[in-house]
Amino acid sequence: MFYLEVDRQLKTNRKLLKTYSYKGYTTVQKAELINDGFNPNFFTHYWKNKRGDVYLFVYDYGFLDLEKSGKSNI
């Protein structure tokens, strides 16, 4: 059961990131993503750049939480 729940949430997260980033790089309100069913606690891997920003990925789509502005960058 746990595996199925995690898999379902990862698929939902990927689908939402893909939908919002249809043109590539975009900025989306975090609340909007969460209202659509996105859960930022479910991701497959991460990448840290030279500035120390940590991008979380759901398979092939990544996002950066910009806490200062209350937006998520995907």
CHARMM-style PDB file with segment names, atoms N, HN, CA, C and O in Angstrom:
ATOM      1  N   MET     1       0.813  -1.191   0.000  1.00  0.00      PROA
ATOM      2  CA  MET     1       0.000   0.000   0.000  1.00  0.00      PROA
ATOM      3  C   MET     1       0.860   1.261   0.000  1.00  0.00      PROA
ATOM      4  O   MET     1       0.590   2.193  -0.758  1.00  0.00      PROA
ATOM      5  N   PHE     2       1.893   1.300   0.842  1.00  0.00      PROA
ATOM      6  HN  PHE     2       2.113   0.543   1.457  1.00  0.00      PROA
ATOM      7  CA  PHE     2       2.735   2.487   0.941  1.00  0.00      PROA
ATOM      8  C   PHE     2       3.381   2.804  -0.407  1.00  0.00      PROA
ATOM      9  O   PHE     2       3.396   3.956  -0.839  1.00  0.00      PROA
ATOM     10  N   TYR     3       3.914   1.777  -1.066  1.00  0.00      PROA
ATOM     11  HN  TYR     3       3.902   0.841  -0.714  1.00  0.00      PROA
ATOM     12  CA  TYR     3       4.548   1.963  -2.369  1.00  0.00      PROA
ATOM     13  C   TYR     3       3.584   2.581  -3.365  1.00  0.00      PROA
ATOM     14  O   TYR     3       3.955   3.492  -4.104  1.00  0.00      PROA
ATOM     15  N   LEU     4       2.356   2.098  -3.392  1.00  0.00      PROA
ATOM     16  HN  LEU     4       2.054   1.358  -2.791  1.00  0.00      PROA
ATOM     17  CA  LEU     4       1.361   2.615  -4.331  1.00  0.00      PROA
ATOM     18  C   LEU     4       1.028   4.077  -4.045  1.00  0.00      PROA
ATOM     19  O   LEU     4       0.840   4.863  -4.974  1.00  0.00      PROA
ATOM     20  N   GLU     5       0.953   4.442  -2.774  1.00  0.00      PROA
ATOM     21  HN  GLU     5       1.105   3.803  -2.020  1.00  0.00      PROA
ATOM     22  CA  GLU     5       0.666   5.829  -2.410  1.00  0.00      PROA
ATOM     23  C   GLU     5       1.805   6.760  -2.831  1.00  0.00      PROA
ATOM     24  O   GLU     5       1.565   7.845  -3.360  1.00  0.00      PROA
ATOM     25  N   VAL     6       3.036   6.328  -2.594  1.00  0.00      PROA
ATOM     26  HN  VAL     6       3.231   5.446  -2.164  1.00  0.00      PROA
ATOM     27  CA  VAL     6       4.193   7.132  -2.991  1.00  0.00      PROA
ATOM     28  C   VAL     6       4.248   7.262  -4.504  1.00  0.00      PROA
ATOM     29  O   VAL     6       4.458   8.355  -5.030  1.00  0.00      PROA
ATOM     30  N   ASP     7       4.060   6.150  -5.204  1.00  0.00      PROA
ATOM     31  HN  ASP     7       3.889   5.262  -4.777  1.00  0.00      PROA
ATOM     32  CA  ASP     7       4.075   6.165  -6.665  1.00  0.00      PROA
ATOM     33  C   ASP     7       2.988   7.081  -7.220  1.00  0.00      PROA
ATOM     34  O   ASP     7       3.230   7.827  -8.169  1.00  0.00      PROA
ATOM     35  N   ARG     8       1.814   7.031  -6.645  1.00  0.00      PROA
ATOM     36  HN  ARG     8       1.617   6.426  -5.875  1.00  0.00      PROA
ATOM     37  CA  ARG     8       0.699   7.869  -7.096  1.00  0.00      PROA
ATOM     38  C   ARG     8       1.025   9.362  -6.909  1.00  0.00      PROA
ATOM     39  O   ARG     8       0.750  10.177  -7.789  1.00  0.00      PROA
ATOM     40  N   GLN     9       1.613   9.707  -5.755  1.00  0.00      PROA
ATOM     41  HN  GLN     9       1.837   9.045  -5.041  1.00  0.00      PROA
ATOM     42  CA  GLN     9       1.943  11.106  -5.494  1.00  0.00      PROA
ATOM     43  C   GLN     9       3.061  11.592  -6.406  1.00  0.00      PROA
ATOM     44  O   GLN     9       3.013  12.725  -6.886  1.00  0.00      PROA
ATOM     45  N   LEU    10       4.069  10.756  -6.655  1.00  0.00      PROA
ATOM     46  HN  LEU    10       4.108   9.836  -6.265  1.00  0.00      PROA
ATOM     47  CA  LEU    10       5.146  11.128  -7.566  1.00  0.00      PROA
ATOM     48  C   LEU    10       4.602  11.367  -8.973  1.00  0.00      PROA
ATOM     49  O   LEU    10       5.013  12.316  -9.641  1.00  0.00      PROA
ATOM     50  N   LYS    11       3.694  10.527  -9.421  1.00  0.00      PROA
ATOM     51  HN  LYS    11       3.360   9.757  -8.878  1.00  0.00      PROA
ATOM     52  CA  LYS    11       3.102  10.704 -10.748  1.00  0.00      PROA
ATOM     53  C   LYS    11       2.278  11.982 -10.808  1.00  0.00      PROA
ATOM     54  O   LYS    11       2.300  12.689 -11.815  1.00  0.00      PROA
ATOM     55  N   THR    12       1.553  12.281  -9.736  1.00  0.00      PROA
ATOM     56  HN  THR    12       1.536  11.707  -8.918  1.00  0.00      PROA
ATOM     57  CA  THR    12       0.772  13.518  -9.681  1.00  0.00      PROA
ATOM     58  C   THR    12       1.701  14.723  -9.723  1.00  0.00      PROA
ATOM     59  O   THR    12       1.460  15.668 -10.474  1.00  0.00      PROA
ATOM     60  N   ASN    13       2.759  14.693  -8.923  1.00  0.00      PROA
ATOM     61  HN  ASN    13       2.955  13.925  -8.313  1.00  0.00      PROA
ATOM     62  CA  ASN    13       3.711  15.808  -8.903  1.00  0.00      PROA
ATOM     63  C   ASN    13       4.342  16.026 -10.273  1.00  0.00      PROA
ATOM     64  O   ASN    13       4.448  17.163 -10.734  1.00  0.00      PROA
ATOM     65  N   ARG    14       4.761  14.942 -10.926  1.00  0.00      PROA
ATOM     66  HN  ARG    14       4.675  14.019 -10.551  1.00  0.00      PROA
ATOM     67  CA  ARG    14       5.381  15.062 -12.253  1.00  0.00      PROA
ATOM     68  C   ARG    14       4.403  15.643 -13.259  1.00  0.00      PROA
ATOM     69  O   ARG    14       4.756  16.516 -14.052  1.00  0.00      PROA
ATOM     70  N   LYS    15       3.186  15.159 -13.221  1.00  0.00      PROA
ATOM     71  HN  LYS    15       2.899  14.450 -12.577  1.00  0.00      PROA
ATOM     72  CA  LYS    15       2.164  15.641 -14.153  1.00  0.00      PROA
ATOM     73  C   LYS    15       1.935  17.150 -13.976  1.00  0.00      PROA
ATOM     74  O   LYS    15       1.824  17.882 -14.960  1.00  0.00      PROA
ATOM     75  N   LEU    16       1.867  17.603 -12.734  1.00  0.00      PROA
ATOM     76  HN  LEU    16       1.957  17.008 -11.935  1.00  0.00      PROA
ATOM     77  CA  LEU    16       1.660  19.034 -12.475  1.00  0.00      PROA
ATOM     78  C   LEU    16       2.862  19.862 -12.913  1.00  0.00      PROA
ATOM     79  O   LEU    16       2.692  20.922 -13.515  1.00  0.00      PROA
ATOM     80  N   LEU    17       4.068  19.397 -12.622  1.00  0.00      PROA
ATOM     81  HN  LEU    17       4.206  18.535 -12.133  1.00  0.00      PROA
ATOM     82  CA  LEU    17       5.253  20.128 -13.062  1.00  0.00      PROA
ATOM     83  C   LEU    17       5.331  20.195 -14.576  1.00  0.00      PROA
ATOM     84  O   LEU    17       5.696  21.228 -15.138  1.00  0.00      PROA
ATOM     85  N   LYS    18       4.993  19.115 -15.227  1.00  0.00      PROA
ATOM     86  HN  LYS    18       4.696  18.276 -14.771  1.00  0.00      PROA
ATOM     87  CA  LYS    18       4.995  19.089 -16.696  1.00  0.00      PROA
ATOM     88  C   LYS    18       3.957  20.059 -17.246  1.00  0.00      PROA
ATOM     89  O   LYS    18       4.227  20.780 -18.207  1.00  0.00      PROA
ATOM     90  N   THR    19       2.781  20.079 -16.647  1.00  0.00      PROA
ATOM     91  HN  THR    19       2.562  19.494 -15.867  1.00  0.00      PROA
ATOM     92  CA  THR    19       1.707  20.971 -17.100  1.00  0.00      PROA
ATOM     93  C   THR    19       2.110  22.440 -16.966  1.00  0.00      PROA
ATOM     94  O   THR    19       1.908  23.231 -17.888  1.00  0.00      PROA
ATOM     95  N   TYR    20       2.676  22.797 -15.825  1.00  0.00      PROA
ATOM     96  HN  TYR    20       2.840  22.154 -15.076  1.00  0.00      PROA
ATOM     97  CA  TYR    20       3.034  24.192 -15.591  1.00  0.00      PROA
ATOM     98  C   TYR    20       4.291  24.617 -16.341  1.00  0.00      PROA
ATOM     99  O   TYR    20       4.472  25.808 -16.592  1.00  0.00      PROA
ATOM    100  N   SER    21       5.149  23.696 -16.700  1.00  0.00      PROA
ATOM    101  HN  SER    21       5.002  22.728 -16.496  1.00  0.00      PROA
ATOM    102  CA  SER    21       6.396  24.072 -17.372  1.00  0.00      PROA
ATOM    103  C   SER    21       6.375  23.709 -18.848  1.00  0.00      PROA
ATOM    104  O   SER    21       7.403  23.335 -19.412  1.00  0.00      PROA
ATOM    105  N   TYR    22       5.222  23.815 -19.470  1.00  0.00      PROA
ATOM    106  HN  TYR    22       4.386  24.119 -19.012  1.00  0.00      PROA
ATOM    107  CA  TYR    22       5.101  23.441 -20.883  1.00  0.00      PROA
ATOM    108  C   TYR    22       5.993  24.289 -21.780  1.00  0.00      PROA
ATOM    109  O   TYR    22       6.332  23.854 -22.880  1.00  0.00      PROA
ATOM    110  N   LYS    23       6.384  25.483 -21.347  1.00  0.00      PROA
ATOM    111  HN  LYS    23       6.108  25.836 -20.453  1.00  0.00      PROA
ATOM    112  CA  LYS    23       7.280  26.329 -22.136  1.00  0.00      PROA
ATOM    113  C   LYS    23       8.708  26.290 -21.602  1.00  0.00      PROA
ATOM    114  O   LYS    23       9.577  27.009 -22.095  1.00  0.00      PROA
ATOM    115  N   GLY    24       8.949  25.469 -20.615  1.00  0.00      PROA
ATOM    116  HN  GLY    24       8.243  24.884 -20.214  1.00  0.00      PROA
ATOM    117  CA  GLY    24      10.275  25.392 -20.013  1.00  0.00      PROA
ATOM    118  C   GLY    24      10.265  26.007 -18.629  1.00  0.00      PROA
ATOM    119  O   GLY    24       9.506  25.573 -17.763  1.00  0.00      PROA
ATOM    120  N   TYR    25      11.086  26.997 -18.414  1.00  0.00      PROA
ATOM    121  HN  TYR    25      11.703  27.350 -19.118  1.00  0.00      PROA
ATOM    122  CA  TYR    25      11.245  27.667 -17.126  1.00  0.00      PROA
ATOM    123  C   TYR    25      10.043  28.567 -16.834  1.00  0.00      PROA
ATOM    124  O   TYR    25       9.649  29.366 -17.684  1.00  0.00      PROA
ATOM    125  N   THR    26       9.465  28.445 -15.651  1.00  0.00      PROA
ATOM    126  HN  THR    26       9.785  27.796 -14.961  1.00  0.00      PROA
ATOM    127  CA  THR    26       8.326  29.286 -15.287  1.00  0.00      PROA
ATOM    128  C   THR    26       8.271  29.457 -13.774  1.00  0.00      PROA
ATOM    129  O   THR    26       8.904  28.702 -13.036  1.00  0.00      PROA
ATOM    130  N   THR    27       7.516  30.448 -13.314  1.00  0.00      PROA
ATOM    131  HN  THR    27       7.002  31.061 -13.914  1.00  0.00      PROA
ATOM    132  CA  THR    27       7.320  30.670 -11.888  1.00  0.00      PROA
ATOM    133  C   THR    27       5.842  30.521 -11.573  1.00  0.00      PROA
ATOM    134  O   THR    27       4.993  31.095 -12.256  1.00  0.00      PROA
ATOM    135  N   VAL    28       5.537  29.753 -10.542  1.00  0.00      PROA
ATOM    136  HN  VAL    28       6.226  29.287  -9.988  1.00  0.00      PROA
ATOM    137  CA  VAL    28       4.158  29.436 -10.174  1.00  0.00      PROA
ATOM    138  C   VAL    28       4.003  29.664  -8.668  1.00  0.00      PROA
ATOM    139  O   VAL    28       4.919  29.389  -7.894  1.00  0.00      PROA
ATOM    140  N   GLN    29       2.851  30.162  -8.269  1.00  0.00      PROA
ATOM    141  HN  GLN    29       2.107  30.385  -8.898  1.00  0.00      PROA
ATOM    142  CA  GLN    29       2.558  30.294  -6.848  1.00  0.00      PROA
ATOM    143  C   GLN    29       2.560  28.910  -6.211  1.00  0.00      PROA
ATOM    144  O   GLN    29       1.947  27.975  -6.726  1.00  0.00      PROA
ATOM    145  N   LYS    30       3.251  28.795  -5.097  1.00  0.00      PROA
ATOM    146  HN  LYS    30       3.748  29.555  -4.679  1.00  0.00      PROA
ATOM    147  CA  LYS    30       3.326  27.517  -4.402  1.00  0.00      PROA
ATOM    148  C   LYS    30       1.942  27.030  -3.979  1.00  0.00      PROA
ATOM    149  O   LYS    30       1.634  25.842  -4.075  1.00  0.00      PROA
ATOM    150  N   ALA    31       1.121  27.952  -3.513  1.00  0.00      PROA
ATOM    151  HN  ALA    31       1.371  28.917  -3.435  1.00  0.00      PROA
ATOM    152  CA  ALA    31      -0.232  27.592  -3.083  1.00  0.00      PROA
ATOM    153  C   ALA    31      -1.054  27.022  -4.235  1.00  0.00      PROA
ATOM    154  O   ALA    31      -1.871  26.124  -4.033  1.00  0.00      PROA
ATOM    155  N   GLU    32      -0.840  27.538  -5.434  1.00  0.00      PROA
ATOM    156  HN  GLU    32      -0.176  28.268  -5.598  1.00  0.00      PROA
ATOM    157  CA  GLU    32      -1.564  27.041  -6.600  1.00  0.00      PROA
ATOM    158  C   GLU    32      -1.191  25.592  -6.897  1.00  0.00      PROA
ATOM    159  O   GLU    32      -2.056  24.765  -7.185  1.00  0.00      PROA
ATOM    160  N   LEU    33       0.107  25.296  -6.826  1.00  0.00      PROA
ATOM    161  HN  LEU    33       0.809  25.968  -6.592  1.00  0.00      PROA
ATOM    162  CA  LEU    33       0.563  23.918  -7.038  1.00  0.00      PROA
ATOM    163  C   LEU    33      -0.029  22.981  -5.985  1.00  0.00      PROA
ATOM    164  O   LEU    33      -0.523  21.901  -6.309  1.00  0.00      PROA
ATOM    165  N   ILE    34       0.027  23.400  -4.745  1.00  0.00      PROA
ATOM    166  HN  ILE    34       0.429  24.278  -4.482  1.00  0.00      PROA
ATOM    167  CA  ILE    34      -0.473  22.560  -3.652  1.00  0.00      PROA
ATOM    168  C   ILE    34      -1.971  22.349  -3.772  1.00  0.00      PROA
ATOM    169  O   ILE    34      -2.463  21.249  -3.517  1.00  0.00      PROA
ATOM    170  N   ASN    35      -2.709  23.392  -4.160  1.00  0.00      PROA
ATOM    171  HN  ASN    35      -2.310  24.285  -4.367  1.00  0.00      PROA
ATOM    172  CA  ASN    35      -4.165  23.252  -4.356  1.00  0.00      PROA
ATOM    173  C   ASN    35      -4.493  22.256  -5.455  1.00  0.00      PROA
ATOM    174  O   ASN    35      -5.545  21.617  -5.424  1.00  0.00      PROA
ATOM    175  N   ASP    36      -3.596  22.120  -6.428  1.00  0.00      PROA
ATOM    176  HN  ASP    36      -2.741  22.639  -6.453  1.00  0.00      PROA
ATOM    177  CA  ASP    36      -3.816  21.167  -7.520  1.00  0.00      PROA
ATOM    178  C   ASP    36      -3.423  19.742  -7.146  1.00  0.00      PROA
ATOM    179  O   ASP    36      -3.619  18.816  -7.933  1.00  0.00      PROA
ATOM    180  N   GLY    37      -2.864  19.561  -5.937  1.00  0.00      PROA
ATOM    181  HN  GLY    37      -2.704  20.313  -5.298  1.00  0.00      PROA
ATOM    182  CA  GLY    37      -2.519  18.217  -5.484  1.00  0.00      PROA
ATOM    183  C   GLY    37      -1.033  17.954  -5.366  1.00  0.00      PROA
ATOM    184  O   GLY    37      -0.632  16.833  -5.055  1.00  0.00      PROA
ATOM    185  N   PHE    38      -0.204  18.963  -5.608  1.00  0.00      PROA
ATOM    186  HN  PHE    38      -0.530  19.874  -5.861  1.00  0.00      PROA
ATOM    187  CA  PHE    38       1.249  18.810  -5.519  1.00  0.00      PROA
ATOM    188  C   PHE    38       1.677  18.695  -4.057  1.00  0.00      PROA
ATOM    189  O   PHE    38       1.186  19.426  -3.197  1.00  0.00      PROA
ATOM    190  N   ASN    39       2.600  17.768  -3.785  1.00  0.00      PROA
ATOM    191  HN  ASN    39       3.000  17.175  -4.483  1.00  0.00      PROA
ATOM    192  CA  ASN    39       3.163  17.624  -2.442  1.00  0.00      PROA
ATOM    193  C   ASN    39       4.685  17.718  -2.563  1.00  0.00      PROA
ATOM    194  O   ASN    39       5.316  16.787  -3.065  1.00  0.00      PROA
ATOM    195  N   PRO    40       5.293  18.839  -2.107  1.00  0.00      PROA
ATOM    196  CA  PRO    40       6.731  19.031  -2.277  1.00  0.00      PROA
ATOM    197  C   PRO    40       7.590  18.074  -1.457  1.00  0.00      PROA
ATOM    198  O   PRO    40       8.809  18.056  -1.625  1.00  0.00      PROA
ATOM    199  N   ASN    41       6.997  17.294  -0.589  1.00  0.00      PROA
ATOM    200  HN  ASN    41       6.007  17.309  -0.452  1.00  0.00      PROA
ATOM    201  CA  ASN    41       7.747  16.320   0.195  1.00  0.00      PROA
ATOM    202  C   ASN    41       8.041  15.042  -0.583  1.00  0.00      PROA
ATOM    203  O   ASN    41       8.783  14.184  -0.105  1.00  0.00      PROA
ATOM    204  N   PHE    42       7.467  14.909  -1.773  1.00  0.00      PROA
ATOM    205  HN  PHE    42       6.864  15.606  -2.160  1.00  0.00      PROA
ATOM    206  CA  PHE    42       7.674  13.724  -2.603  1.00  0.00      PROA
ATOM    207  C   PHE    42       8.469  14.125  -3.841  1.00  0.00      PROA
ATOM    208  O   PHE    42       7.965  14.837  -4.710  1.00  0.00      PROA
ATOM    209  N   PHE    43       9.723  13.658  -3.913  1.00  0.00      PROA
ATOM    210  HN  PHE    43      10.133  13.080  -3.207  1.00  0.00      PROA
ATOM    211  CA  PHE    43      10.593  13.932  -5.050  1.00  0.00      PROA
ATOM    212  C   PHE    43      11.542  12.757  -5.207  1.00  0.00      PROA
ATOM    213  O   PHE    43      11.701  11.954  -4.287  1.00  0.00      PROA
ATOM    214  N   THR    44      12.176  12.654  -6.372  1.00  0.00      PROA
ATOM    215  HN  THR    44      12.047  13.306  -7.119  1.00  0.00      PROA
ATOM    216  CA  THR    44      13.025  11.499  -6.648  1.00  0.00      PROA
ATOM    217  C   THR    44      14.504  11.773  -6.380  1.00  0.00      PROA
ATOM    218  O   THR    44      15.233  10.872  -5.963  1.00  0.00      PROA
ATOM    219  N   HSD    45      14.951  12.999  -6.614  1.00  0.00      PROA
ATOM    220  HN  HSD    45      14.359  13.731  -6.953  1.00  0.00      PROA
ATOM    221  CA  HSD    45      16.341  13.341  -6.357  1.00  0.00      PROA
ATOM    222  C   HSD    45      16.485  14.856  -6.278  1.00  0.00      PROA
ATOM    223  O   HSD    45      15.528  15.596  -6.508  1.00  0.00      PROA
ATOM    224  N   TYR    46      17.699  15.306  -5.949  1.00  0.00      PROA
ATOM    225  HN  TYR    46      18.476  14.705  -5.762  1.00  0.00      PROA
ATOM    226  CA  TYR    46      17.933  16.740  -5.864  1.00  0.00      PROA
ATOM    227  C   TYR    46      19.277  17.085  -6.483  1.00  0.00      PROA
ATOM    228  O   TYR    46      20.122  16.221  -6.715  1.00  0.00      PROA
ATOM    229  N   TRP    47      19.451  18.397  -6.748  1.00  0.00      PROA
ATOM    230  HN  TRP    47      18.764  19.099  -6.559  1.00  0.00      PROA
ATOM    231  CA  TRP    47      20.693  18.920  -7.289  1.00  0.00      PROA
ATOM    232  C   TRP    47      20.973  20.260  -6.627  1.00  0.00      PROA
ATOM    233  O   TRP    47      20.081  21.101  -6.515  1.00  0.00      PROA
ATOM    234  N   LYS    48      22.214  20.458  -6.190  1.00  0.00      PROA
ATOM    235  HN  LYS    48      22.938  19.774  -6.281  1.00  0.00      PROA
ATOM    236  CA  LYS    48      22.604  21.692  -5.533  1.00  0.00      PROA
ATOM    237  C   LYS    48      23.574  22.440  -6.444  1.00  0.00      PROA
ATOM    238  O   LYS    48      24.594  21.890  -6.860  1.00  0.00      PROA
ATOM    239  N   ASN    49      23.248  23.712  -6.754  1.00  0.00      PROA
ATOM    240  HN  ASN    49      22.420  24.159  -6.415  1.00  0.00      PROA
ATOM    241  CA  ASN    49      24.125  24.482  -7.626  1.00  0.00      PROA
ATOM    242  C   ASN    49      25.234  25.158  -6.822  1.00  0.00      PROA
ATOM    243  O   ASN    49      25.300  25.002  -5.602  1.00  0.00      PROA
ATOM    244  N   LYS    50      26.098  25.902  -7.495  1.00  0.00      PROA
ATOM    245  HN  LYS    50      26.044  26.029  -8.486  1.00  0.00      PROA
ATOM    246  CA  LYS    50      27.252  26.531  -6.853  1.00  0.00      PROA
ATOM    247  C   LYS    50      26.848  27.598  -5.839  1.00  0.00      PROA
ATOM    248  O   LYS    50      27.596  27.877  -4.901  1.00  0.00      PROA
ATOM    249  N   ARG    51      25.672  28.196  -6.020  1.00  0.00      PROA
ATOM    250  HN  ARG    51      25.065  27.970  -6.782  1.00  0.00      PROA
ATOM    251  CA  ARG    51      25.195  29.222  -5.084  1.00  0.00      PROA
ATOM    252  C   ARG    51      24.545  28.609  -3.849  1.00  0.00      PROA
ATOM    253  O   ARG    51      24.220  29.320  -2.898  1.00  0.00      PROA
ATOM    254  N   GLY    52      24.357  27.298  -3.860  1.00  0.00      PROA
ATOM    255  HN  GLY    52      24.621  26.720  -4.632  1.00  0.00      PROA
ATOM    256  CA  GLY    52      23.756  26.622  -2.719  1.00  0.00      PROA
ATOM    257  C   GLY    52      22.258  26.410  -2.839  1.00  0.00      PROA
ATOM    258  O   GLY    52      21.627  25.907  -1.909  1.00  0.00      PROA
ATOM    259  N   ASP    53      21.679  26.789  -3.979  1.00  0.00      PROA
ATOM    260  HN  ASP    53      22.192  27.198  -4.734  1.00  0.00      PROA
ATOM    261  CA  ASP    53      20.248  26.539  -4.198  1.00  0.00      PROA
ATOM    262  C   ASP    53      20.031  25.049  -4.435  1.00  0.00      PROA
ATOM    263  O   ASP    53      20.775  24.422  -5.189  1.00  0.00      PROA
ATOM    264  N   VAL    54      19.022  24.489  -3.799  1.00  0.00      PROA
ATOM    265  HN  VAL    54      18.418  24.998  -3.186  1.00  0.00      PROA
ATOM    266  CA  VAL    54      18.728  23.066  -3.937  1.00  0.00      PROA
ATOM    267  C   VAL    54      17.474  22.894  -4.788  1.00  0.00      PROA
ATOM    268  O   VAL    54      16.381  23.297  -4.391  1.00  0.00      PROA
ATOM    269  N   TYR    55      17.642  22.300  -5.945  1.00  0.00      PROA
ATOM    270  HN  TYR    55      18.529  21.972  -6.268  1.00  0.00      PROA
ATOM    271  CA  TYR    55      16.534  21.997  -6.845  1.00  0.00      PROA
ATOM    272  C   TYR    55      16.071  20.577  -6.554  1.00  0.00      PROA
ATOM    273  O   TYR    55      16.883  19.652  -6.535  1.00  0.00      PROA
ATOM    274  N   LEU    56      14.797  20.399  -6.331  1.00  0.00      PROA
ATOM    275  HN  LEU    56      14.137  21.151  -6.346  1.00  0.00      PROA
ATOM    276  CA  LEU    56      14.224  19.075  -6.128  1.00  0.00      PROA
ATOM    277  C   LEU    56      13.618  18.612  -7.446  1.00  0.00      PROA
ATOM    278  O   LEU    56      12.998  19.402  -8.158  1.00  0.00      PROA
ATOM    279  N   PHE    57      13.793  17.352  -7.769  1.00  0.00      PROA
ATOM    280  HN  PHE    57      14.297  16.710  -7.191  1.00  0.00      PROA
ATOM    281  CA  PHE    57      13.308  16.803  -9.032  1.00  0.00      PROA
ATOM    282  C   PHE    57      12.296  15.696  -8.792  1.00  0.00      PROA
ATOM    283  O   PHE    57      12.395  14.926  -7.836  1.00  0.00      PROA
ATOM    284  N   VAL    58      11.331  15.639  -9.680  1.00  0.00      PROA
ATOM    285  HN  VAL    58      11.250  16.264 -10.457  1.00  0.00      PROA
ATOM    286  CA  VAL    58      10.398  14.522  -9.766  1.00  0.00      PROA
ATOM    287  C   VAL    58      10.648  13.930 -11.149  1.00  0.00      PROA
ATOM    288  O   VAL    58      10.115  14.399 -12.155  1.00  0.00      PROA
ATOM    289  N   TYR    59      11.466  12.898 -11.168  1.00  0.00      PROA
ATOM    290  HN  TYR    59      11.899  12.518 -10.351  1.00  0.00      PROA
ATOM    291  CA  TYR    59      11.944  12.285 -12.402  1.00  0.00      PROA
ATOM    292  C   TYR    59      12.686  13.324 -13.238  1.00  0.00      PROA
ATOM    293  O   TYR    59      13.796  13.706 -12.869  1.00  0.00      PROA
ATOM    294  N   ASP    60      12.125  13.788 -14.333  1.00  0.00      PROA
ATOM    295  HN  ASP    60      11.223  13.477 -14.632  1.00  0.00      PROA
ATOM    296  CA  ASP    60      12.841  14.705 -15.218  1.00  0.00      PROA
ATOM    297  C   ASP    60      12.424  16.168 -15.078  1.00  0.00      PROA
ATOM    298  O   ASP    60      12.909  17.007 -15.837  1.00  0.00      PROA
ATOM    299  N   TYR    61      11.552  16.500 -14.146  1.00  0.00      PROA
ATOM    300  HN  TYR    61      11.157  15.819 -13.530  1.00  0.00      PROA
ATOM    301  CA  TYR    61      11.111  17.880 -13.928  1.00  0.00      PROA
ATOM    302  C   TYR    61      11.550  18.346 -12.547  1.00  0.00      PROA
ATOM    303  O   TYR    61      11.331  17.663 -11.546  1.00  0.00      PROA
ATOM    304  N   GLY    62      12.176  19.523 -12.509  1.00  0.00      PROA
ATOM    305  HN  GLY    62      12.354  20.077 -13.322  1.00  0.00      PROA
ATOM    306  CA  GLY    62      12.691  20.035 -11.249  1.00  0.00      PROA
ATOM    307  C   GLY    62      11.986  21.294 -10.804  1.00  0.00      PROA
ATOM    308  O   GLY    62      11.321  21.968 -11.591  1.00  0.00      PROA
ATOM    309  N   PHE    63      12.143  21.603  -9.515  1.00  0.00      PROA
ATOM    310  HN  PHE    63      12.683  21.056  -8.876  1.00  0.00      PROA
ATOM    311  CA  PHE    63      11.582  22.840  -8.982  1.00  0.00      PROA
ATOM    312  C   PHE    63      12.470  23.379  -7.881  1.00  0.00      PROA
ATOM    313  O   PHE    63      13.167  22.635  -7.190  1.00  0.00      PROA
ATOM    314  N   LEU    64      12.425  24.701  -7.736  1.00  0.00      PROA
ATOM    315  HN  LEU    64      11.858  25.305  -8.297  1.00  0.00      PROA
ATOM    316  CA  LEU    64      13.173  25.401  -6.715  1.00  0.00      PROA
ATOM    317  C   LEU    64      12.179  26.205  -5.904  1.00  0.00      PROA
ATOM    318  O   LEU    64      11.430  27.011  -6.456  1.00  0.00      PROA
ATOM    319  N   ASP    65      12.165  25.995  -4.614  1.00  0.00      PROA
ATOM    320  HN  ASP    65      12.773  25.340  -4.165  1.00  0.00      PROA
ATOM    321  CA  ASP    65      11.247  26.712  -3.746  1.00  0.00      PROA
ATOM    322  C   ASP    65      11.843  28.081  -3.424  1.00  0.00      PROA
ATOM    323  O   ASP    65      12.869  28.172  -2.749  1.00  0.00      PROA
ATOM    324  N   LEU    66      11.208  29.131  -3.900  1.00  0.00      PROA
ATOM    325  HN  LEU    66      10.374  29.057  -4.448  1.00  0.00      PROA
ATOM    326  CA  LEU    66      11.656  30.494  -3.637  1.00  0.00      PROA
ATOM    327  C   LEU    66      10.857  31.040  -2.468  1.00  0.00      PROA
ATOM    328  O   LEU    66       9.842  31.709  -2.662  1.00  0.00      PROA
ATOM    329  N   GLU    67      11.310  30.759  -1.264  1.00  0.00      PROA
ATOM    330  HN  GLU    67      12.135  30.216  -1.107  1.00  0.00      PROA
ATOM    331  CA  GLU    67      10.560  31.108  -0.061  1.00  0.00      PROA
ATOM    332  C   GLU    67      10.366  32.607   0.116  1.00  0.00      PROA
ATOM    333  O   GLU    67       9.359  33.025   0.688  1.00  0.00      PROA
ATOM    334  N   LYS    68      11.276  33.408  -0.347  1.00  0.00      PROA
ATOM    335  HN  LYS    68      12.093  33.068  -0.812  1.00  0.00      PROA
ATOM    336  CA  LYS    68      11.184  34.857  -0.171  1.00  0.00      PROA
ATOM    337  C   LYS    68       9.932  35.427  -0.826  1.00  0.00      PROA
ATOM    338  O   LYS    68       9.264  36.289  -0.254  1.00  0.00      PROA
ATOM    339  N   SER    69       9.615  34.943  -2.027  1.00  0.00      PROA
ATOM    340  HN  SER    69      10.158  34.243  -2.492  1.00  0.00      PROA
ATOM    341  CA  SER    69       8.477  35.491  -2.753  1.00  0.00      PROA
ATOM    342  C   SER    69       7.223  34.637  -2.633  1.00  0.00      PROA
ATOM    343  O   SER    69       6.164  35.023  -3.129  1.00  0.00      PROA
ATOM    344  N   GLY    70       7.328  33.483  -1.983  1.00  0.00      PROA
ATOM    345  HN  GLY    70       8.188  33.169  -1.580  1.00  0.00      PROA
ATOM    346  CA  GLY    70       6.184  32.606  -1.848  1.00  0.00      PROA
ATOM    347  C   GLY    70       5.827  31.877  -3.121  1.00  0.00      PROA
ATOM    348  O   GLY    70       4.708  31.389  -3.273  1.00  0.00      PROA
ATOM    349  N   LYS    71       6.790  31.801  -4.049  1.00  0.00      PROA
ATOM    350  HN  LYS    71       7.699  32.197  -3.926  1.00  0.00      PROA
ATOM    351  CA  LYS    71       6.545  31.144  -5.328  1.00  0.00      PROA
ATOM    352  C   LYS    71       7.466  29.956  -5.479  1.00  0.00      PROA
ATOM    353  O   LYS    71       8.527  29.903  -4.858  1.00  0.00      PROA
ATOM    354  N   SER    72       7.065  29.000  -6.301  1.00  0.00      PROA
ATOM    355  HN  SER    72       6.203  29.043  -6.805  1.00  0.00      PROA
ATOM    356  CA  SER    72       7.942  27.891  -6.642  1.00  0.00      PROA
ATOM    357  C   SER    72       8.361  28.041  -8.082  1.00  0.00      PROA
ATOM    358  O   SER    72       7.535  28.309  -8.953  1.00  0.00      PROA
ATOM    359  N   ASN    73       9.615  27.874  -8.329  1.00  0.00      PROA
ATOM    360  HN  ASN    73      10.287  27.657  -7.621  1.00  0.00      PROA
ATOM    361  CA  ASN    73      10.174  27.986  -9.661  1.00  0.00      PROA
ATOM    362  C   ASN    73      10.300  26.589 -10.245  1.00  0.00      PROA
ATOM    363  O   ASN    73      10.962  25.727  -9.666  1.00  0.00      PROA
ATOM    364  N   ILE    74       9.675  26.364 -11.375  1.00  0.00      PROA
ATOM    365  HN  ILE    74       9.137  27.064 -11.846  1.00  0.00      PROA
ATOM    366  CA  ILE    74       9.756  25.038 -11.985  1.00  0.00      PROA
ATOM    367  C   ILE    74      10.279  25.159 -13.404  1.00  0.00      PROA
ATOM    368  OT1 ILE    74      10.423  24.152 -14.097  1.00  0.00      PROA
TER     369      ILE     74
END
